[in-house]
Amino acid sequence: MMPSPAANDRPLGVSPGDVIGGRYEIIRVLGVGGTGAVFEARHRTIQRTVAVKLLLPEIALANPAVPQRFLQEARTSNEVRHKNIVEVLDFGNDQGRLFMVMEFLEGETLGARIKRDAPLTPGAIIRVLDPIMSALALAHSRGIVHRDVKPQNIFLSHTPGDDGVTPKLIDFGIAKRVITDDVGLTATGMILGTPAYMPPEQATGGSKNVTPAADQYALGAILYEALTGSVPHQADSYPAMLVAIVTGPAPDIRALRPDLDPGLAAVVMRALAYEPSQRFSSLYEMRDALAPFRDQHTRGAVSRPGAPPSVMHQQTRPDGTPGPDEARRAALARVPGAMAPEAVSPTAPPRARPHGALPLIAGIIGVVAVGMIVLAATLLAHRRARADRPPAPAVIAAPSAPRASVDGDNITFRIDVDPPTAVITLDGTVVGQGHAELLRPRDGRRYQLRLSAPGHANVSDVLVASADARISRVLGPAGAPAAPPPALVRTAPTPPPTPFPTLAPTPPSSGRSHDRRHPVIDRNNPFE
């Protein structure tokens, strides 16, 4: 949020010196939004400086979903405890005004840095996003999808006296639980999120289709913008942006950065794949694919329409002679469809972005904006119906080495279940549906795993938190003799993981097809 204007020095009737919740003394206004404001405050007893977010009472009364999302943000941030997620310290009601107390951060948003310095070097943006991917991966393991990952929601926190920067993910206000689907919070057809970083499946308003792959797409869009200075899809209005997203894939990043390492370009474009099943199987895999480029410091030049493409950057040995880059080759091998460095011509023209019916649709945006979104949703359904056979990759992905845990004191359970609607429960808590990646302490604890799906026989097993383990199970029909279960408990390092299976999207039912409903654009997202 932007600093508050001088004319609005008492937002929500609050002035410096006022006390919120009986203990937080207001110091100054930090920002004002359409649904509330954020203040710098100090705890009157322990003198800790904090940030206090206040919600407008009128907004809370007009739309009951807003205070529920406000409370959800506080709960979710505390449930997913991670050093790269902003800490929520308190929550309460002050004379009818809901308030949330968070740790006070000094610095700037990633959005401000991109706007000022783009294009960033690959290493600079990857080092910022690396811990954010770790934080989101933990949220995904708890069945939580952020749904609004964008540069403005990544804060680059700076501690006085320390030159280092700590990225912090903020605003879980519209996060969803994969299983519960936010019953009561998300109306059918409602579009939540920020369009420029929203994947096609989210842009159609289909909340049930939003999985952790949506957050991965948003990270791909952030990488694209940081490396080029432009978001993947360009449009002049909210509806036009949604149409652009759902009617075609993102244009190849090398159209703007022909000098970009082809391996890195392939990673970005895979994260931005139109179909969720064509993206990385998890943020762990995406994180590993970006790792070889963490130390690239070449800023590069952005190519604009009509300008000749720049010469591709050549990596060299210390003596100045060109040499192979094994990290690049390894990254290319992990990305299906990527071209080998030798096959990319520095002077080859960028592939043109498919236009389809977009010019015609854009011409009537002002008259039938809602109709365009419905049309776009229909096109998305037809595209997915034709996606039964994924295209053969140009390069066969080589199996990657076993990934070490994010933290040396943690282990990871990776669980895949067929059918994909199967509910995954660990010690009585639902942790995923069809797929789950669970981060747990390496303490030897035994967990009770249960897999269940309607019309299928339930499966139970025990997992031991002593080493990383990958579990793949196919549930048989109910009443059928149970097959001998494979060994699920592993105490030795796991073999290289197999690629996550491509799942054909389920066509919409003829009875209650969501694509036939008019999506409703939610313009009440707090503090956007």
C-alpha positions in Angstrom: 0.0 0.0 0.0 1.1 3.6 -0.7 1.7 6.0 2.2 -1.5 7.8 3.3 -2.1 11.2 1.8 -1.9 14.2 4.1 -5.6 14.9 3.6 -6.4 11.5 5.2 -4.4 11.9 8.4 -7.2 10.2 10.6 -8.2 7.1 8.7 -11.0 5.2 10.5 -11.0 8.1 13.0 -7.6 7.0 14.4 -4.9 9.5 15.3 -1.4 9.1 16.7 -1.6 8.5 20.4 -4.9 6.5 20.2 -4.8 3.1 21.8 -6.2 0.0 20.0 -7.2 -3.1 21.9 -6.2 -1.4 25.2 -2.5 -1.9 24.6 -1.3 -0.8 21.1 -0.5 2.9 20.9 -0.7 4.3 17.4 2.4 6.1 16.1 1.7 6.9 12.5 -0.3 5.7 9.4 1.6 3.3 7.1 -1.0 2.8 4.4 -4.7 3.2 3.5 -6.7 0.8 1.4 -10.3 0.5 0.3 -11.3 -1.6 3.3 -9.1 -0.4 6.1 -5.7 0.9 7.0 -2.3 -0.1 8.5 -0.6 1.7 11.3 2.7 1.6 13.1 2.1 1.1 16.8 3.9 0.3 20.0 2.8 -2.2 22.7 2.4 0.0 25.8 3.8 -2.6 28.2 6.7 -4.2 26.5 7.4 -1.3 24.0 7.6 -3.5 21.0 7.0 -1.8 17.7 4.3 -3.6 15.6 2.0 -3.1 12.6 -1.7 -2.9 13.3 -4.2 -3.5 10.5 -7.7 -2.2 11.1 -10.8 -3.1 9.1 -13.5 -0.6 8.2 -16.7 -1.5 10.2 -18.9 -0.5 7.3 -17.1 -2.9 5.0 -17.5 -5.7 7.5 -21.2 -5.1 7.8 -21.8 -4.8 4.1 -19.9 -8.0 3.2 -19.7 -10.7 5.8 -17.0 -12.5 3.8 -14.5 -9.7 4.4 -14.1 -10.1 8.2 -14.1 -13.9 7.7 -11.1 -13.5 5.3 -9.5 -11.1 7.7 -9.7 -13.7 10.5 -8.6 -16.4 8.1 -5.4 -14.4 7.3 -4.5 -14.3 11.0 -5.2 -18.0 11.5 -3.4 -19.2 8.3 -0.3 -17.1 9.0 0.0 -18.7 12.4 -0.8 -22.2 11.2 2.0 -22.1 8.6 4.8 -20.9 10.8 7.8 -20.1 8.7 10.5 -17.4 9.0 9.6 -16.1 5.5 5.9 -15.6 6.3 5.0 -12.5 8.2 4.2 -13.3 11.8 0.7 -12.4 13.2 0.9 -11.6 16.9 -2.6 -10.7 17.9 -6.2 -10.3 16.8 -9.2 -8.7 18.3 -12.1 -6.3 18.2 -11.8 -2.6 19.3 -15.1 -0.8 19.5 -16.6 -2.7 16.5 -13.3 -2.5 14.5 -11.5 -5.7 13.8 -7.8 -5.4 14.2 -4.8 -7.6 13.4 -1.3 -7.1 14.9 1.7 -8.2 12.9 5.5 -8.0 13.2 6.7 -4.6 12.0 8.8 -4.8 8.8 11.1 -2.1 7.4 12.0 -2.2 3.7 10.1 -2.3 0.5 7.9 -4.7 -1.5 9.4 -6.8 -4.3 6.9 -4.9 -6.6 8.7 -1.6 -5.8 12.1 -3.1 -6.5 11.0 -4.6 -9.8 9.4 -1.3 -10.8 12.6 0.6 -10.0 15.4 -1.9 -11.1 13.9 -4.3 -13.7 15.3 -6.2 -15.4 16.9 -7.8 -12.4 19.7 -10.3 -12.7 18.6 -14.0 -12.6 20.6 -14.5 -9.4 19.0 -11.5 -7.7 15.4 -12.6 -8.2 16.0 -16.3 -7.7 17.6 -15.6 -4.3 14.6 -13.6 -3.3 12.1 -16.2 -4.4 14.0 -19.3 -3.1 12.8 -18.8 0.5 9.4 -17.8 -0.6 9.1 -21.1 -2.5 10.1 -22.9 0.7 7.4 -21.1 2.7 4.7 -21.8 0.1 5.8 -25.4 -0.1 5.2 -25.7 3.6 1.7 -24.1 3.2 0.9 -26.5 0.4 1.9 -29.5 2.6 -0.8 -28.2 5.1 -3.4 -28.1 2.3 -3.3 -24.3 1.9 -3.0 -22.4 -1.4 -2.2 -18.7 -1.1 -4.0 -17.7 -4.4 -2.6 -14.1 -4.4 1.2 -14.4 -4.8 2.4 -11.2 -6.4 5.4 -8.8 -6.0 3.3 -6.5 -3.7 2.7 -9.4 -1.3 6.4 -10.2 -1.0 8.1 -7.8 1.4 11.9 -7.3 1.4 12.5 -6.8 5.1 15.6 -5.0 6.1 16.9 -5.0 9.7 18.8 -1.8 10.7 22.5 -2.4 10.9 22.3 -5.5 8.7 22.9 -5.4 5.0 20.9 -8.6 4.4 17.3 -8.7 3.2 14.7 -11.2 4.4 11.8 -11.9 2.0 8.5 -12.2 3.8 5.3 -13.5 2.3 2.3 -11.5 3.4 -1.5 -11.4 3.0 -3.1 -14.8 3.3 -6.5 -13.1 3.2 -7.8 -15.1 0.2 -5.9 -18.3 0.8 -8.0 -21.5 0.3 -7.9 -25.0 1.8 -7.7 -27.6 -1.0 -10.2 -29.9 0.8 -12.7 -27.5 2.4 -12.8 -25.2 -0.6 -13.6 -22.2 1.7 -17.3 -23.1 2.0 -19.1 -19.9 2.9 -16.2 -17.6 1.8 -16.1 -18.1 -2.0 -19.3 -17.8 -4.0 -19.6 -19.9 -7.1 -18.0 -18.1 -10.0 -16.2 -15.5 -7.9 -12.8 -14.5 -9.1 -10.2 -13.9 -6.3 -6.7 -12.8 -6.9 -4.7 -10.3 -9.0 -5.2 -10.9 -12.7 -1.6 -10.3 -13.9 -0.3 -13.2 -11.8 -3.4 -15.5 -12.0 -3.3 -18.8 -13.8 -6.1 -19.7 -16.4 -7.8 -22.2 -14.0 -8.2 -19.4 -11.4 -9.2 -16.7 -14.0 -12.3 -18.6 -14.9 -13.6 -18.4 -11.3 -13.4 -22.2 -10.8 -12.3 -22.3 -7.1 -12.3 -26.1 -7.1 -9.7 -26.1 -9.9 -7.3 -24.0 -7.9 -4.4 -26.2 -6.6 -0.8 -25.5 -5.4 0.0 -25.3 -9.2 -1.7 -21.8 -9.1 0.9 -20.4 -6.7 3.6 -21.9 -9.0 2.1 -20.1 -12.0 2.2 -16.8 -10.0 5.9 -17.3 -9.1 6.6 -17.9 -12.8 4.8 -14.6 -13.6 7.0 -12.8 -11.0 10.1 -14.3 -12.5 9.0 -13.2 -16.0 8.3 -9.7 -14.8 11.5 -9.4 -12.9 13.6 -10.6 -15.8 11.8 -8.5 -18.5 10.1 -5.6 -16.7 6.7 -6.8 -18.1 4.1 -9.2 -16.9 3.4 -12.2 -19.2 0.0 -11.0 -20.5 -0.7 -7.3 -21.4 -4.2 -5.8 -21.4 -5.9 -2.4 -20.8 -8.6 -3.6 -18.4 -9.4 -6.2 -15.8 -11.8 -8.2 -18.1 -9.4 -8.0 -21.0 -6.6 -9.3 -18.8 -8.7 -12.3 -17.8 -9.5 -13.0 -21.5 -5.9 -12.9 -22.4 -4.9 -15.3 -19.7 -7.6 -18.0 -20.5 -7.4 -17.8 -24.3 -3.7 -18.5 -24.8 -0.4 -19.5 -23.1 2.0 -16.8 -22.0 4.3 -15.6 -24.8 7.8 -17.0 -24.7 10.0 -14.9 -22.4 12.8 -15.0 -25.1 10.7 -12.7 -27.2 11.7 -10.0 -24.7 15.0 -11.5 -23.5 16.6 -13.4 -26.4 19.9 -13.2 -24.4 18.4 -15.2 -21.5 20.0 -18.6 -20.7 17.7 -21.1 -22.5 17.7 -23.3 -19.5 16.4 -20.5 -17.3 13.8 -19.5 -19.9 12.6 -23.1 -20.0 12.1 -23.1 -16.3 10.1 -19.9 -16.4 7.9 -21.1 -19.2 7.2 -24.5 -17.6 6.0 -22.7 -14.5 3.7 -20.7 -16.7 2.4 -23.7 -18.6 -1.3 -23.3 -19.6 -2.3 -26.7 -18.1 -1.5 -27.2 -14.4 -0.4 -30.8 -15.1 2.4 -29.5 -17.4 4.0 -27.4 -14.6 6.4 -28.7 -12.1 5.1 -31.4 -9.8 5.9 -29.3 -6.8 7.7 -26.1 -5.7 10.5 -28.3 -4.5 11.1 -29.4 -8.1 10.8 -25.9 -9.4 13.3 -24.7 -6.7 15.8 -27.3 -7.7 15.4 -26.4 -11.4 16.2 -22.7 -10.6 19.2 -23.6 -8.3 21.9 -23.6 -11.1 21.1 -20.0 -11.9 21.3 -18.5 -8.4 24.7 -17.0 -9.1 24.1 -15.5 -12.5 24.8 -11.8 -12.3 24.2 -10.7 -16.0 21.4 -8.2 -16.1 20.9 -8.4 -19.9 18.9 -6.2 -22.2 15.2 -6.3 -22.8 14.2 -6.5 -26.5 11.2 -4.4 -27.5 8.9 -4.8 -30.5 10.7 -3.6 -33.6 14.2 -3.7 -32.0 16.8 -6.2 -33.2 17.5 -9.0 -30.8 20.6 -8.8 -28.7 23.4 -11.4 -28.9 22.9 -14.3 -26.5 25.1 -14.2 -23.5 27.9 -16.7 -23.6 29.3 -18.1 -20.4 33.1 -18.4 -20.3 35.8 -20.1 -18.4 38.2 -18.0 -16.2 40.7 -17.8 -19.1 38.1 -16.2 -21.3 37.5 -19.1 -23.6 33.9 -20.4 -24.1 33.2 -23.5 -22.0 30.2 -25.8 -21.4 27.9 -25.0 -18.5 26.9 -28.3 -16.9 24.4 -26.6 -14.6 22.6 -25.2 -17.7 22.5 -28.7 -19.3 21.2 -30.3 -16.1 18.4 -27.7 -15.8 17.4 -28.2 -19.5 17.2 -31.9 -18.9 14.8 -31.4 -16.1 12.4 -29.2 -18.2 10.4 -31.1 -20.8 10.2 -29.3 -24.1 13.4 -27.2 -23.6 15.8 -26.8 -26.4 19.5 -27.6 -26.0 21.7 -24.5 -26.0 23.3 -25.5 -29.3 19.8 -25.5 -30.9 18.9 -21.9 -30.0 19.9 -19.4 -32.6 20.9 -15.9 -31.3 19.2 -14.4 -34.3 16.2 -16.6 -34.6 13.0 -14.5 -34.5 10.8 -15.1 -31.4 7.8 -17.2 -31.8 4.7 -15.2 -32.4 2.0 -15.2 -29.7 -1.2 -16.9 -31.0 -3.9 -14.2 -31.5 -7.0 -16.3 -32.1 -10.1 -14.4 -31.6 -8.5 -12.0 -29.0 -8.6 -8.8 -31.2 -12.2 -9.3 -31.9 -13.0 -9.9 -28.2 -10.9 -6.9 -27.1 -12.8 -4.7 -29.5 -16.1 -5.2 -27.6 -14.7 -5.3 -24.0 -16.5 -2.2 -23.0 -19.9 -3.5 -24.1 -19.9 -7.2 -23.1 -17.2 -7.6 -20.4 -19.0 -10.3 -18.5 -19.8 -12.1 -21.7 -16.2 -12.2 -22.7 -15.2 -13.9 -19.4 -17.9 -16.5 -20.0 -16.6 -17.0 -23.6 -13.1 -17.3 -22.2 -14.2 -19.9 -19.7 -15.8 -21.9 -22.5 -12.6 -21.8 -24.6 -10.7 -23.0 -21.6 -13.1 -26.0 -21.2 -12.7 -26.9 -24.9 -8.9 -26.6 -24.6 -8.8 -28.9 -21.6 -11.1 -31.4 -23.3 -8.5 -31.7 -26.1 -5.6 -32.2 -23.6 -6.1 -35.9 -23.3 -2.8 -36.6 -25.0 0.0 -34.3 -23.9 2.6 -33.4 -26.6 5.8 -35.3 -26.7 8.6 -33.3 -25.1 11.5 -32.3 -27.3 14.0 -33.4 -24.7 13.3 -36.4 -22.4 13.6 -35.3 -18.8 16.4 -37.0 -17.0 15.6 -38.3 -13.6 16.8 -35.8 -10.9 18.9 -36.8 -7.9 17.1 -37.2 -4.6 16.3 -33.8 -3.1 17.5 -33.1 0.3 15.1 -31.7 2.9 14.7 -28.0 3.0 15.9 -28.1 6.6 18.5 -30.7 7.8 16.3 -31.5 10.8 13.2 -32.2 8.6 12.0 -35.0 6.4 9.5 -34.9 3.5 6.7 -37.4 2.9 5.5 -37.3 -0.8 2.2 -39.0 -1.3 0.5 -39.7 -4.6 -2.9 -41.5 -4.7 -5.1 -42.6 -7.6 -7.9 -41.6 -8.0 -6.9 -37.9 -7.6 -10.0 -37.3 -5.6 -8.7 -39.5 -2.8 -8.5 -37.8 0.6 -5.1 -38.1 2.3 -5.3 -38.1 6.2 -2.3 -38.1 8.6 -3.1 -38.8 12.2 -6.7 -37.8 11.7 -6.0 -34.5 9.9 -6.8 -34.0 6.2 -3.5 -32.9 4.5 -4.2 -33.3 0.8 -6.3 -34.7 -2.1 -4.6 -37.0 -4.6 -1.2 -35.5 -3.8 0.5 -34.1 -0.7 4.0 -33.1 0.3 4.4 -33.0 4.1 7.3 -31.5 6.0 7.9 -33.1 9.4 10.7 -33.1 12.0 13.2 -35.9 11.7 12.4 -37.4 15.1 11.4 -41.0 14.3 7.8 -40.3 15.1 5.2 -42.8 13.7 2.3 -41.3 11.8 -0.9 -43.1 10.9 -1.7 -42.6 7.1 -5.2 -43.2 5.8 -6.2 -42.9 2.1 -9.9 -42.9 1.2 -12.2 -42.2 -1.8 -15.9 -42.8 -2.4 -16.4 -46.2 -4.1 -12.9 -47.3 -3.2 -11.4 -49.4 -0.5 -9.7 -47.4 2.2 -6.0 -48.0 2.8 -4.1 -47.4 6.1 -0.4 -47.5 6.8 2.3 -46.2 9.1 5.0 -43.6 8.2 8.1 -43.2 10.2 9.7 -39.7 10.3 13.3 -40.9 10.0 14.0 -40.3 6.3 12.4 -38.8 3.2 9.8 -41.2 1.7 7.7 -41.3 -1.5 4.4 -43.2 -1.4 2.4 -44.0 -4.5 -0.9 -45.9 -4.1 -3.8 -46.9 -6.3 -7.0 -47.5 -4.4 -9.0 -50.6 -5.5 -12.8 -50.7 -5.8 -14.7 -51.2 -2.6 -15.3 -54.8 -1.8 -12.4 -56.1 -3.9 -9.7 -58.2 -2.3 -7.0 -55.9 -1.0 -3.6 -56.3 -2.7 -0.6 -56.8 -0.5 0.5 -53.2 0.4 4.0 -52.2 -0.6 6.5 -51.1 2.0 5.6 -47.5 2.8 8.0 -46.9 5.7 11.5 -46.0 4.5 14.5 -45.4 6.7 17.0 -45.1 3.9 17.4 -42.3 1.3 14.7 -42.5 -1.3 15.5 -43.2 -5.0 15.1 -40.5 -7.6 11.4 -39.4 -7.8 9.5 -40.3 -10.9 7.8 -37.5 -12.8 4.4 -36.5 -11.4 1.7 -38.2 -13.7 -0.2 -36.0 -16.1 -3.9 -36.1 -15.2 -6.4 -35.4 -17.9 -8.8 -32.7 -16.7 -12.3 -33.8 -15.9 -14.8 -32.3 -18.4 -17.5 -30.2 -16.8 -20.7 -32.0 -16.0 -23.7 -31.3 -18.2 -25.9 -30.6 -15.1 -24.1 -27.8 -13.3 -21.3 -26.6 -15.5 -19.5 -23.7 -13.8 -18.4 -22.4 -17.2 -22.0 -21.5 -18.0 -22.3 -19.2 -15.0 -21.4 -15.6 -15.0 -18.3 -15.1 -12.9 -18.5 -12.3 -10.3 -15.4 -10.2 -9.9 -14.6 -9.7 -6.2 -13.5 -6.1 -5.7 -13.5 -6.3 -1.9 -10.1 -8.0 -1.5 -8.7 -6.1 1.5 -5.5 -4.0 1.1 -4.9 -5.0 -2.5 
